[in-house]
C-alpha cells in the first residue's frame, strides 16, 4: 500500500467531517485571537481620537469583563440551540463590535463595542472548547494543544498587524530646534492644549519642547483614526471567513452530536455518593465545593494575567523612563506572544522528565522573578526586551497546565468551565479601575497588579493541594 493510500485510510478512520470541523474551529480561534489582540495596544490612540483621558479608555477591559460574565451563560446555548447557528451568530456580532471600535466618535460607543466583544468572547470560548472535547474525547488533549498554538499565532499576527498603524504618545519624541526655543520654558502640552504665545499646536497634539533632535510630524486626530481603521478592517476580512465556512459545512454536512460526555461526571459523582453513605456524601460535598472554588479562583486569576499582557503592555512601555514608541512596544508584545508557542513545545519535552506540578511551580517562579525584575530594567531598552520575553515564557503555559493538573482531581465539566470563565471576567473586572488611574504617572502599577495576581493564583493552587491531601486523610 502506497504512503498516500495509508494516509487516506487514516483520515477515513478519523472521519473527514470531524477533521473538517476541527480545522474550521481552529481557524476561527486563530482569527478570534487576532481580533482580540488589536484593541489593547491602541489605548493611547483611542484616548486622542476620542479626546478623553487615558484612564477612561483603560476601562475598556472592565466593560469587556462585564460582557464576559454574562457571555459565559450564553456559551451553554449549544445544549438547546443549533450549535452551528449559535457560533455563526456569535462570530458575526463579535466581528462587527471589534471592527466598529476605531469608528467610535464618543466614549460610550467604544464601551458598547467592548461589552459585546466580551459577551461574544466568553460565549465563543465556552462553545469552542466543549465542541472540541466532545468530538475528540480521549484525544482532545492533543487537539487542545493545537488550539493553544493557534492562540499564540493569532496574538502575534494581531500585534504585528497593529504595529505599523499605531501612533501612541508623541511627547517623548524629539522636535525641531525652532519648536524647542519657541516658549519660555520646557513643558509638556497635553491633548487639551491649543496654543502658546509663540507656538501653535492643533487639537490633540502632544509636544515635548524640552527635547532636541530632528523635527517630528505631529499626527492629527483624523490621521490617527485613518491609520487605526486599517488593521481592524483587514482583520474583519480574515475573521469573516470562519462563519462563511461554518455555514457551508452546515449546508453540506450538518454537525450531529455523538455523545453526551458531561453526564459521565454526574453519574460518577452519584455512584460515589451512594456507596459512601449519606454522611460521607455530605462531607465530600463540602470538600468538593471548596476544592472547586479554589480551582475557579486560581484559574481565573492566572488567565487574567494572560489578558493583562496584551491589554496593557504597550501602554505600560510608553510611560516607563525608557519611553518606547507605540510601534516598538507592540513589537515587544509580539515577542511575548511568540514565547507562548515556544513554551508549549518545550513543555512537551519537559513532561517526559518533570511532573505537571513541578512544571507549574517552575513557571510560577520564572513569571514572578521576571515581573519583579521589570522594576530594575525600566531605563534599559535591552533589559526591558529580555525581561518581558521572560514574563511571557513564565506565564505562557500556566493556564493549560493548571487546567490539566486540576482535571486529574476535579472533573472539568461544562458547568466548571462556565465557572472558570466567569471567574476570569470577575477578576479581570477590577485591575483597569486603578491601572488606568495610575499608569501614566506610576507605570509600575502594571507590575504590582501582575505580581498580585500571581500570588493569588499560586496561593489558591497551594491551598487546593493542601485541601485535597486533607480530603484523602479524612477518607
PyMOL commands that set and color helices and strands:
alter all, ss='L'
color gray80, all
select helices_A, chain A and resi 3-14+16-40+43-49+54-57+60-79+83-99+101-103+107-163+177-180+221-252+263-319+326-350+356-373+381-396+398-407+414-438+445-474
alter helices_A, ss='H'
color red, helices_A
select strands_A, chain A and resi 188-189+207-208
alter strands_A, ss='S'
color yellow, strands_A
deselect
rebuild
show_as cartoon
